[in-house]
Amino acid sequence: MSVKRVMFVCLGNICRSPLAHAVFQEIVNQRGLTDQYEIQSSGTCAYHVGEPSDSRMKKTALDHGVKIKHRARQIFRYDLEDYDYIFAMDHNNFNNLKRLTANEGLLARIRMFRDYDPEGPGDVPDPYYGGQEGFENVFTIVQRTCDHILDLMESGEL
């Protein structure tokens, strides 16, 4: 059985995508599938490369039993070749990812994260400039969507 490689992408890789990375990893671990998945996150810009995740996002995740241990990194074209599934947190990042290649096979790996949200598609809102309720909202969206994505992967539907 081959390992499925999953990448979550937002703008700066300090809020939404490291949360999705940590939540997805936690769900994979809880289901005993750790050896079947390689999970990473990145940003479409280099604003925060090398920095830890936003402290508010880390606290929100920890309040829900999820530890974020990540330093921001930027996505590059070679990541499109290395990862089987690349989930964009919003339409702007989705479009930025699509600009990295013209290869149809690689383009097919890029997906909108909330296209797999049981409550409907759209963008994962960026909580960076808002209050704590924004971070809680993002956690809720990411938790249910990651859970559903893993269900789909394990059933062979994705």
C-alpha positions in Angstrom: 0.0 0.0 0.0 1.4 3.4 -1.0 1.4 6.4 1.3 -1.0 9.1 0.5 0.6 12.6 0.6 -1.6 15.4 1.6 -0.8 19.2 1.6 -3.0 22.0 3.0 -2.4 25.5 1.7 -3.3 29.0 2.8 -1.7 32.4 2.3 1.0 32.7 5.0 0.9 29.2 6.5 0.4 30.4 10.1 -3.3 30.0 10.7 -5.6 27.9 8.5 -3.3 25.4 6.8 -1.2 24.5 9.8 -4.5 23.9 11.7 -5.8 21.6 8.9 -2.4 19.9 8.9 -2.5 19.3 12.7 -6.2 18.3 12.8 -5.9 15.9 9.8 -2.8 14.4 11.5 -4.7 14.0 14.7 -7.6 12.2 13.0 -5.2 10.0 11.1 -3.5 9.1 14.3 -6.7 8.4 16.2 -7.8 6.0 13.4 -4.5 4.1 13.5 -3.6 5.2 9.9 -0.4 7.0 10.7 1.8 4.9 8.4 -0.6 5.5 5.5 -0.4 9.3 5.3 2.2 12.0 5.0 0.8 15.4 5.9 2.2 18.9 5.4 1.1 22.4 5.0 2.4 25.5 3.3 1.6 29.0 2.1 1.4 30.6 -1.3 3.5 33.6 -0.1 6.7 33.8 1.8 5.6 36.4 4.4 6.1 34.1 7.4 8.6 31.5 6.2 10.3 29.9 9.3 7.9 31.5 11.8 5.7 29.4 14.2 2.0 29.3 13.7 -0.2 32.1 15.0 -0.4 31.9 18.8 -4.2 32.4 18.8 -4.6 29.5 16.3 -2.3 27.3 18.4 -4.2 28.1 21.6 -7.6 27.4 19.9 -6.3 24.1 18.6 -4.8 23.1 22.0 -8.2 24.0 23.7 -9.6 21.3 21.4 -6.8 18.8 22.2 -4.8 19.4 19.0 -1.2 20.5 19.1 0.2 22.5 16.2 3.9 22.0 15.8 4.8 23.7 12.6 7.0 26.4 11.1 5.7 28.3 8.1 6.9 27.2 4.6 6.1 28.3 1.1 4.8 25.9 -1.5 6.8 25.4 -4.7 6.0 23.8 -8.0 7.9 20.6 -7.0 5.4 20.2 -4.1 2.6 19.7 -6.8 4.6 16.7 -8.0 5.3 15.3 -4.6 1.8 15.5 -3.1 -1.2 13.5 -4.2 -3.8 15.9 -2.7 -3.3 19.7 -2.4 -6.2 21.5 -0.6 -6.5 25.3 -0.9 -8.2 27.0 2.0 -9.7 29.7 -0.2 -10.3 30.7 -3.9 -7.3 33.2 -4.0 -4.9 30.5 -2.9 -6.6 28.0 -5.2 -5.9 30.3 -8.1 -2.3 31.0 -7.0 -1.7 27.3 -6.9 -3.1 26.8 -10.4 -0.6 29.4 -11.7 2.3 27.1 -10.6 1.8 24.7 -13.5 0.1 24.0 -16.8 0.4 20.3 -16.4 -3.1 18.9 -16.3 -2.1 15.9 -14.1 -0.7 18.2 -11.5 -3.6 20.7 -11.8 -6.0 17.8 -11.0 -4.3 17.4 -7.6 -5.3 20.9 -6.5 -8.7 21.1 -4.8 -10.8 23.5 -2.7 -10.7 22.3 0.9 -14.4 23.2 1.5 -15.6 21.4 -1.5 -15.5 18.4 0.9 -17.2 20.2 3.8 -20.5 18.4 4.7 -22.0 21.8 5.3 -21.2 23.2 1.9 -18.4 24.7 -0.2 -16.8 28.1 0.1 -13.7 29.6 1.5 -12.2 28.9 5.0 -12.3 32.4 6.4 -9.0 33.9 7.4 -9.3 34.6 11.2 -6.0 36.6 11.4 -7.6 40.1 11.7 -10.6 39.1 13.8 -11.4 38.0 17.3 -11.4 34.7 19.0 -14.8 33.7 17.6 -13.1 33.6 14.1 -10.5 31.1 15.3 -13.2 28.9 16.9 -15.2 29.1 13.6 -12.2 28.0 11.6 -11.5 25.2 14.0 -15.1 23.9 13.6 -14.9 24.1 9.8 -11.5 22.4 9.6 -12.4 19.6 12.0 -15.6 18.5 10.2 -14.0 18.9 6.8 -10.8 17.0 7.6 -12.9 14.2 9.1 -15.0 14.0 5.9 -11.9 14.1 3.7 -10.4 11.2 5.5 -13.6 9.2 5.3 -13.6 9.8 1.5 -10.0 8.8 1.1 -10.5 5.7 3.1 -13.6 4.7 1.2 -11.8 5.2 -2.1 -14.1 8.0 -3.2 -11.3 10.6 -3.1 
